[in-house]
Amino acid sequence: MPSTAGSTARTGTAPRPDATGRIRRFAPAERLVHRATGCLMLLCLVSAACLYIGPLALLVGRRPLVVTVHEWSGISLPLPFLLGLLSAEFRADLRRLNRFAVYDRQWLRALRGGRATPGARPAGKFNAGQKLYAGWIAGAVPTMMFTGLLMWCTGLLPLISRTSAIFVHDLLAWAITFVLVGHTRRALMDPEARLGMRTGYVSRSWAESHHPRWLTEEGLDTVNDEPDNPNS
């Protein structure tokens, strides 16, 4: 299978359709990384809200415990990602997310123009919006960890004041909150995408409508292999 922009999987590693016409989109390792990262991120945001929003702080109390939960959930955020690197499927998806193809620019132009038809928004396994979101989160999380450590260990970098670290940390926390709300809203609008993340499988019709380039690049438009078990 020839290599194309946006396609990084090795020949023979393309996900196979099962007997019911469903296609494997995510391996178990990818789904576990997503769930673990989501849980840790939610824990960070909830504990932060209990620290900085007065009524919640009064309701929950136990500020030292909440601070500890917030600190360690933040430090643990990269762990699912680092463990996911042991998975070949996860590493392949990282390469896809890191590669912007010509049709991704077309997807963005269609978004700006308000064109929502599948033909106007071509996408590989991940569309341009998902790639931008992944890149933004990949930069935001280390920045949050760095500024959080500066607040936690005040003598770590004396040249950077704790006030500056707090300002960047708080500002970025609000930005992450708004971005995650948008991400969740998009997920709630697409039950098939949620099913793919939950079970690993999506319908062929959904893939053809939302990610047609993925089918072509992986050879899924012509492949007819033995079926996989959609519950694996």
C-alpha positions as CSV (number, residue, x, y, z in Angstrom):
1,M,0.0,0.0,0.0
2,P,1.6,3.3,-1.0
3,S,2.3,6.0,1.7
4,T,0.2,9.1,1.5
5,A,0.0,12.3,3.5
6,G,-1.9,11.5,6.7
7,S,-1.3,7.7,6.4
8,T,1.3,6.4,8.7
9,A,0.3,2.8,9.3
10,R,2.6,0.1,8.0
11,T,1.3,-2.2,5.3
12,G,-0.7,-5.0,6.8
13,T,-1.7,-3.1,9.9
14,A,-4.9,-1.5,8.6
15,P,-7.9,-2.2,10.8
16,R,-10.2,-4.8,9.3
17,P,-14.0,-4.6,8.8
18,D,-16.0,-7.2,10.7
19,A,-18.9,-9.3,9.5
20,T,-21.5,-6.6,10.4
21,G,-19.8,-3.9,8.3
22,R,-18.2,-2.2,11.3
23,I,-14.6,-1.1,11.2
24,R,-12.1,-1.0,14.1
25,R,-11.1,2.6,14.7
26,F,-9.3,2.4,18.0
27,A,-7.3,-0.3,19.7
28,P,-7.8,-1.1,23.4
29,A,-4.6,0.8,24.3
30,E,-5.8,4.0,22.6
31,R,-9.2,3.8,24.3
32,L,-7.5,3.3,27.7
33,V,-5.2,6.3,27.2
34,H,-8.2,8.5,26.3
35,R,-10.3,7.4,29.3
36,A,-7.4,7.6,31.8
37,T,-6.4,11.1,30.5
38,G,-10.0,12.3,30.5
39,C,-10.5,11.1,34.1
40,L,-7.3,12.8,35.3
41,M,-8.2,16.0,33.5
42,L,-11.6,16.0,35.0
43,L,-10.2,15.4,38.5
44,C,-7.8,18.4,37.9
45,L,-10.6,20.7,36.8
46,V,-13.0,19.6,39.6
47,S,-10.4,20.0,42.3
48,A,-9.3,23.3,40.9
49,A,-12.9,24.5,41.0
50,C,-13.2,23.4,44.6
51,L,-10.1,25.5,45.4
52,Y,-10.9,28.7,43.5
53,I,-14.7,29.0,43.5
54,G,-15.7,30.3,46.9
55,P,-19.1,28.5,47.3
56,L,-17.7,25.2,46.2
57,A,-14.7,25.6,48.5
58,L,-17.0,26.2,51.4
59,L,-19.2,23.2,50.4
60,V,-16.4,20.7,50.0
61,G,-14.0,21.9,52.7
62,R,-10.9,19.9,53.4
63,R,-8.7,22.2,51.5
64,P,-5.4,20.4,52.2
65,L,-6.8,17.2,50.8
66,V,-8.2,18.9,47.7
67,V,-4.8,20.6,47.1
68,T,-3.1,17.2,47.3
69,V,-5.6,15.6,44.9
70,H,-5.1,18.5,42.4
71,E,-1.3,18.4,42.6
72,W,-1.0,14.7,42.1
73,S,-3.7,14.4,39.4
74,G,-1.9,17.1,37.5
75,I,1.5,15.4,37.9
76,S,0.0,12.1,36.7
77,L,-1.5,13.5,33.6
78,P,1.3,12.5,31.2
79,L,1.4,8.9,32.6
80,P,-1.4,7.5,30.3
81,F,0.3,9.1,27.3
82,L,3.8,7.7,28.2
83,L,2.3,4.2,28.8
84,G,0.4,4.4,25.5
85,L,3.7,4.8,23.7
86,L,4.2,1.1,24.3
87,S,1.4,0.5,21.8
88,A,2.2,0.5,18.1
89,E,-1.4,1.6,17.3
90,F,-1.1,4.5,19.6
91,R,2.2,5.6,18.1
92,A,0.8,5.3,14.6
93,D,-2.1,7.6,15.6
94,L,0.3,10.1,17.0
95,R,2.1,10.3,13.7
96,R,-1.3,10.8,12.0
97,L,-2.2,13.6,14.4
98,N,1.2,15.2,13.8
99,R,0.9,15.3,10.0
100,F,-1.2,18.0,8.3
101,A,-2.3,17.0,4.8
102,V,-3.5,19.2,1.9
103,Y,-7.1,18.1,2.4
104,D,-6.9,19.2,6.1
105,R,-6.5,22.8,4.8
106,Q,-9.6,22.2,2.6
107,W,-11.4,21.0,5.8
108,L,-10.6,24.2,7.5
109,R,-11.6,26.3,4.6
110,A,-15.0,24.5,4.5
111,L,-15.4,25.1,8.2
112,R,-14.8,28.8,7.8
113,G,-17.2,28.9,4.9
114,G,-19.9,27.0,6.8
115,R,-19.9,24.1,4.4
116,A,-20.8,21.0,6.3
117,T,-21.4,18.4,3.5
118,P,-19.0,15.4,3.8
119,G,-17.5,16.1,0.3
120,A,-16.6,19.6,1.4
121,R,-14.7,18.4,4.5
122,P,-12.4,15.6,3.5
123,A,-10.6,13.9,6.4
124,G,-8.3,11.1,7.1
125,K,-8.6,9.1,10.3
126,F,-8.5,12.4,12.2
127,N,-9.9,15.6,10.7
128,A,-8.1,19.0,10.9
129,G,-10.0,20.1,13.9
130,Q,-9.0,17.0,15.9
131,K,-5.4,17.5,14.9
132,L,-5.4,21.1,16.0
133,Y,-7.1,20.1,19.3
134,A,-4.5,17.4,20.0
135,G,-1.6,19.8,19.2
136,W,-3.1,22.5,21.5
137,I,-3.6,20.0,24.4
138,A,-0.1,18.6,23.9
139,G,1.3,22.1,24.5
140,A,-1.2,23.2,27.2
141,V,-0.7,20.2,29.5
142,P,3.1,20.5,29.9
143,T,2.7,24.3,30.4
144,M,0.2,23.7,33.2
145,M,2.5,21.1,34.8
146,F,5.5,23.5,34.6
147,T,3.7,26.4,36.1
148,G,2.1,24.2,38.7
149,L,5.5,22.9,39.8
150,L,6.7,26.5,40.1
151,M,3.8,27.2,42.4
152,W,4.3,24.0,44.4
153,C,8.1,24.3,44.6
154,T,8.8,28.0,44.9
155,G,12.5,27.6,44.8
156,L,12.6,25.6,41.6
157,L,13.3,28.6,39.4
158,P,13.9,31.7,41.5
159,L,14.1,33.9,38.3
160,I,10.4,33.3,37.7
161,S,8.1,34.7,40.3
162,R,5.3,32.7,41.8
163,T,2.8,35.4,40.8
164,S,3.8,35.0,37.2
165,A,3.3,31.3,37.4
166,I,-0.1,31.7,39.1
167,F,-1.2,34.1,36.4
168,V,-0.2,31.8,33.5
169,H,-1.6,28.7,35.3
170,D,-5.0,30.2,36.0
171,L,-5.4,31.8,32.6
172,L,-4.5,28.5,30.8
173,A,-6.8,26.6,33.2
174,W,-9.8,28.7,32.0
175,A,-8.7,28.2,28.3
176,I,-8.5,24.5,28.8
177,T,-11.9,24.4,30.4
178,F,-13.5,26.2,27.5
179,V,-11.8,24.0,25.0
180,L,-12.8,20.8,26.8
181,V,-16.4,22.0,26.9
182,G,-16.3,22.5,23.2
183,H,-14.7,19.0,22.7
184,T,-17.3,17.4,24.9
185,R,-20.1,19.3,23.1
186,R,-18.9,18.0,19.7
187,A,-18.7,14.4,21.1
188,L,-22.3,14.6,22.4
189,M,-23.4,15.6,18.9
190,D,-21.8,12.5,17.4
191,P,-23.0,9.3,19.0
192,E,-21.1,7.1,16.5
193,A,-17.8,8.8,17.4
194,R,-18.5,8.1,21.0
195,L,-19.3,4.5,20.2
196,G,-16.0,4.2,18.4
197,M,-14.1,5.5,21.4
198,R,-16.1,3.2,23.7
199,T,-16.0,0.0,21.8
200,G,-13.3,0.6,19.2
201,Y,-15.6,0.1,16.2
202,V,-17.6,2.4,13.9
203,S,-19.9,1.8,11.1
204,R,-18.6,1.9,7.5
205,S,-21.3,4.4,6.6
206,W,-20.1,6.8,9.3
207,A,-16.5,6.4,8.2
208,E,-17.4,7.0,4.6
209,S,-19.3,10.2,5.6
210,H,-16.8,11.7,8.1
211,H,-13.4,10.2,7.3
212,P,-13.4,9.0,3.7
213,R,-9.7,9.5,3.3
214,W,-9.0,7.1,6.1
215,L,-10.8,4.3,4.3
216,T,-8.8,5.0,1.1
217,E,-5.4,5.4,2.9
218,E,-5.8,2.2,4.9
219,G,-7.2,0.3,2.0
220,L,-10.5,-0.2,3.8
221,D,-12.5,0.8,0.7
222,T,-11.3,-2.5,-1.0
223,V,-10.1,-4.7,1.8
224,N,-12.2,-7.8,2.6
225,D,-10.3,-9.6,5.4
226,E,-11.6,-12.1,7.9
227,P,-13.8,-10.5,10.5
228,D,-12.6,-9.2,13.8
229,N,-14.5,-9.5,17.0
230,P,-16.0,-6.0,17.7
231,N,-16.1,-6.7,21.4
232,S,-12.4,-7.3,21.7
